[in-house]
Amino acid sequence: MPKYQFSCEVIPQYMPEQSSPEDAVYGFAYTVTITNTGEATAQLISRHWVIVDANGLSEEVKGLGVVGNQPLLKPGESFQYTSGSRLRTASGTMHGSYFCVAEDGERFEAAIPMFVLEASDGGNAPGRILH
């Protein structure tokens, strides 16, 4: 097992009540579970997202923490949060990374695998996750 490693799992969901397709606004929520799968306690410091709509329009989002938190995770511990994004198309993708610092000062990146945002089925169908 690597000494410094966070793994990320994302479950996206279309939010029809936050969407207005006639105005080209599609709302999505995504729930992220971050797990410290390494051997060292570490803290998530910042996030970097790349959001791409079906027309290829790309937007980058950077900021401190996630939903106002910078969780400190011991090996085996997880932190889960839900956030959201809006697209101007009915589908797109997101991926990114978290910048983390271990208790011993070692810095590392945790990849957020690409996942698909797709407006479908009134929000009841699970989103596709790309591995």
N, C-alpha and C positions, 0 to 999 in steps of 0.2 A: 504494500500500500504506500503511495506517495506521502511524503511528510506534509506537503501543502496542497490541499485539493478541496474544492467545493464542487458539488454536482448540482445541476439545476434541472428541474422538470417544470414544464409549462403546460397548462390546460387553457386554451382559448375558448371564448364563447361569444357569439353574435348577440347584440343587445338591440332587438327591434324597437324597444321603447325609447332608445336613445338615438334612433336613426331616422332619417328623412330621405329615402332614396330619390324622391322627386327633386330634392335639393342637392343631390350627390353627397349626402352625409351618412356614413355607416359607422355605428358605434360598436366597439368590441371591448370586452373585459377579458383579462387573462389572470389566472392564478398561478403564482410561481412558488415552488417549494425549493428552497436552497438547503442542502445538507452538507455538513462538514464531513467529507469522506476521507480526509487526511488524518495524520497522526498528531497535528499541532492545533491548539486553540487559535482561532483567527477571527478577525473582524472585517465585515464588509464595509468598505469606506465609500465607494462611489459606483455609479452605473453608467453604461454607455449602450444605448439602443440604436439600431438601424432599422427604420421602418420604410418599407417599399410598397407602393400601391401597384395595382394591375397595369397602370400606364408606365411603370418604371420610375415614377417620381419618388425620390429618396429623401428621407428626413432623418437627421441624427439628433438624439436627445442625450444630454449628459447632465449629471447632477450628483450631489452628495446623497448617499444612502438610498433607501427605498421606502416610500410612503412615510417619510419622517423618521425612519429608524436606521441605525448603523449596527445591526445585530452582531454580537460577539458569540461565536459558536464553538463549543467544545467538540472534540471528535465524536461523531455520531449524532450530534444535535442538529435540528432543522429549524428553519424559520419560514413561515408561509405568509404571503400577502397577495392581495388582489388589487389590480390597477386597471387602467383602460387606455384606449387609443381610438382615434377617429381617422377614417380614410375617406377619400373622395371617390373610391371605387368599391365594388362589392367584395373584392378580395385583395389580398396582399400578403406580405410576409414580415416577420420581425425576427431579429437575432441581435446578439450583443455580447457584453461581458461585464463582469463585476471586478473592480479593483479591490484587493483584499490585503490586509497586513496581519501577519501572525504575531503572537505574543513575543517572539524572539526578534521581531523587527523585519523578518523576511517578507518581501512584497511578492504578490503573485496575482495572476488574472484567472478568473473562473469564466469559462465560455458559457454563453446561453445559446443552446442549439436553436437553429432556425425552426420556426413554426408558422403555420398558415392561418391567416384570418380570412374567414369566408362567411358571407351572409347567406344563410340557408335555413330552411325548415323552422322558421320562427324561433331559432335559438335552441332548439331541442336536440339537434344533431351534434355530436362531439366534433370538435375541430380536428383537422389532420395535423399530425406532428411529424416533422421530417427528422430523420436520424442520420 
